[in-house]
Amino acid sequence: MLRLIRRLVLLLVIVAIFGALAYLITAEDAKRQREVYALRVTLGVETAIAQALFDATRTAENDLPHYRLVVIQPGQALDEIAEQYNTTREVLQMANGLRPDVEFGNGETLIVPEGVRVLYPPRRFSVHTAVAGDTLASLAKFYAVSLDLLVGDNPVLAARGVIPGDIVFIPAVLTS
C-alpha cells in the first residue's frame, strides 16, 4: 500500500511538472503573439502616417504636375490608370520601363506621372527615399542626372526642400 501511495505521489509530481511547463510555454507563446501583434499594428500605423504625409505633400503643397506611386491591380488596364491620373499609357510605359505591348497591371507598384502627357526628354524613373542631408543637388550629383530635370520631376520638393522619408523620383534619360 505504501508503495502505491509513493507511485501516486510521484505520478502527481510528474503531472504537476508537465502541467507547469505547458502553462509556462503557453504563457510565453501568448506574450510573443501580443508583441508581434503590437509590432504589426505599429508598422501599420507608421505606414498609414507615411502615406498620408506623402499624399499631403504631393497634392496640397503644389498644383504642378507631380509623380506618385500607385499599386496596379493584376489585370487592371494601364489606360484606366492613365485616364484616372491625366496621363497616357505610353507615359506610364516609358516612366516604368515597360515594353510597349504591356497593357495591364500585374500587382506591381508603378510610378505614375500625374498630369504629364509627354515625357520630354524621354526617361524612366527610379525611386529614392530621402535620408538626412539629402538635397536635390546632392542627389543629382549622386545619380549623375541634370539638376534641372530632377527639379522638374520633383516640383514639390524643389519648392520646400527634401525631408528625410520623402520619395524622390530619379529620372534616367533614355537614349535612342
N, C-alpha and C positions, 0 to 999 in steps of 0.2 A: 504494500500500500504506500509506504514512504517513497519507494522508487517511482511509482505512478505519479505521486504529487510532485516530485522533483522534475519528472519529464514534462508534466503540465506547466509547471512554473517556467522551465526552460523554453517550452514552446511559446508561452505567453511573452517572455522576454524577447524572443526572436521575432514574433509577430509585432510587438511594440516597436522594435528597432526598424523593421521594414516599413511599418506604418509611418514612423517619424521621418524616415528617409523619403518616402513617397510624398509626404506633406512638404518637406523642405524643397524637393525637386519641383513640385507643382507651384509652390510659392515663388521660387526663383524664376521659373518659366513665366509666370504671370507678371512678375516685376519686369522682366525683359520685354515682354509683349507691350506693357504700358510704355516703356521707354521708346520702343520702336514706333508705337502709335504717336507719341508726343513728337518725335523727330519728324515723322511724316506730316503731321499737322503743321509743325513749324515750317517745314520746307514748302508745303502748300501755301501757307500764308505769305512767306517770303516771295515765292514765285508770283502770287497774285499781286502783291505790292509792287514788285519789279515791273510786271506787265502793265499795271495801272500807271506807274510813273513813266514808263516808256510811251504808252499811248498818249498820256497827257503832254509830254514834252514834244512828241511828234505831231500833235494836232493842235494843241492850244497855243503854243508859243509862236507859231509861224504858219501862215497860209500858203507858203511856197510849196511847189511840188516836193514831195519827200518820199522816202522809201520805208517799207515796213516788212516785217517777217510774217508770213501767213502760212499756216498749215493747210495744204491742199489735200482734200479727202481723196481716197482711192476712187478713180473713175470720174472725178469732178472735172468738167471741161475747163481748159485754160481760157477759152473765150468767155466763159461765165465769170471767172475771176477778173479777167481784163476789163469786162464791162463794169463790174462792181467797183473797181478801183480806177476807172477812167484811164485805162492804158490799152495796149494791144497785145495779142498773143505773141506777135513777133518780138515785142519789147520784153515780155516775160521770158521767152525762149533765149533771147540774147543775154539778158541780165543774169540768167542762171546757168548758162552754158548748155542749154537743152538743144537737142537736134531739131531741125525744122519739122520732122514728122511726129514729134511728141505733141499730142493734143489734149491729153488727160493726165490728171494728177495720180500719184501713187502713194500718197500719205506723207510725203516729204514736206519740209518747210522750204518755201521759196521766198526769194527777195522780190517784192512787188514794188516797182517804181510808180507810186500813186500819182496820177495826173500827168505822167510822162507818156507822150505819144510817139516820140522818136528819141533814140539814144544816139547823140552825135557828140563826140566820135563814138563809133560802135564799141561797146565794152561789156564785160561781165563783172560780177561783184563777188567779193567775199566779205565776211563779217568779222569785225574785230571788237572785242569787249574791252572798253577803256579801263585802264588802271591809273592809279595816282601818278601824276606827272605827264600823262599823255596830252598832247595838243594836236590840232590838225597839222601843224607844221612838222612836228616830230614824227607823226605817223606818215606824212607824205614822204619824208626823208627815209624812214624805216622801210616802207613798202615801195620806194622808188617810183612814186606817182606824182603827177603835177599837183601842186598845192591848189591851183585854181580849179582843177577838176574835182579834187577832194572836197573843197569848199562848196562847189556847185552841187555835188551829190549829197552833201550833209548841211543844208542851209540852216537848220535849227541849231546845230552845234556850232556853226560858224557865227551865228548871232549871239549865242550865250556862252560859248566855251564848252569844253569837254569835261564831263564829270565822271569820276570812276563809276563803272557799271553801265555807262552809255553804250549803245550799239553804234558802231561807226561802220559805214558801208564803204569798202575799199574798192575802187574801180581798177580794172585791168583792161587797158585799151587793146582791142583786137586788131591785128594786122592782117591784111589780105594775103 
